[in-house]
Amino acid sequence: MSEMVSPASAPLSGGAMLRQAREAAGLHIGALAVSLRVPVRKLEALEADHFDQLPDMVFVRALAASVCRALNIDSTAVLAQLPQTSAPHLRNDEAGINVPFRGGASATGSILGDSFSRPYVLLGLVLLVGVVVLAVLTFFDRVPGRATSRDEAIAPTVLTSALETSPASAALAASSAVTATSAASGVASAPGAIVEGSGLSTGTLVLRVRGPSWVEVVDATGVVQLRRVLQPGETVGVSGVAPLSVVVGRADLTEVQVYGKPFDLNPIARDNVARFEVKP
């Protein structure tokens, strides 16, 4: 007589082991589904060993491992009872490896057509055109004839910095900076942009120097009425649209009259450089 095998002695399947561990932990399958963020039906299919209701064996083994971690049990025994993932194989039908390769000009044209029909490819072309246009505009902005206004805007900053750094050599530094800027640009100042004094000794603002002193006067419209080094004993009258912005490089060597009245630079001078405005 053949020996009967007791059902109790048969090993549990992987799904049965997971269900037994979950019930031993007193955890409802719905709570476990919420914890793992998977549908309840997938956990039920796993515990019932209905693997055909799940995407594939890779998903089955990954889900089983996640359940083991949630229940704090060793996954080795459970995974050993689950089927192994099937090895990939090549198909020999027409939809597999034996499908003829479509090459030549027709395939290339199809690929190019598909590429240009994609929105991001068109967007890339538009951006490329924009970059080219911007580069062309930047090139024309750097034409030598356009550099005068930029050089004139930079010159006051360079000269003022030189005056504040070394008051004792302000006039020489300013004169050198103006000469260097003019030589670098190679272009004469725009007509009407700089008015180097009228040569008169009268005006809204009158300056007289006892030694070399750099002076800049800019009116309200941005026109530079005066920007140069005045020589010892020279008197210059300046007028323009008020307010006039004035910078004097050597306050100790410069006498100023505003609207015919003396104006003392000493109270406003800093490091022997005076800055003030002549208001209407």
Sequence and secondary structure as in RCSB ss.txt:
>XXXX:A:sequence
MSEMVSPASAPLSGGAMLRQAREAAGLHIGALAVSLRVPVRKLEALEADHFDQLPDMVFVRALAASVCRALNIDS
TAVLAQLPQTSAPHLRNDEAGINVPFRGGASATGSILGDSFSRPYVLLGLVLLVGVVVLAVLTFFDRVPGRATSR
DEAIAPTVLTSALETSPASAALAASSAVTATSAASGVASAPGAIVEGSGLSTGTLVLRVRGPSWVEVVDATGVVQ
LRRVLQPGETVGVSGVAPLSVVVGRADLTEVQVYGKPFDLNPIARDNVARFEVKP
>XXXX:A:secstr
      GGGS   HHHHHHHHHHHTT  HHHHHHHHTS HHHHHHHHTT GGGSS HHHHHHHHHHHHHHHT  S
HHHHHHS          STTTTTS    SHHHHHHHHHHHHTSHHHHHHHHHHHHHHHHHHHHHHHTSGGGHHHH
HHHHHHHHHHHHHHH GGGHHHHHHHHHHHHHHHH S   TTTB    S S SSEEEEESS EEEEEE TTS EE
EEEEE TT EEEE  SSSEEEEES GGGEEEEETTEEE  GGGEETTEEEEEE  
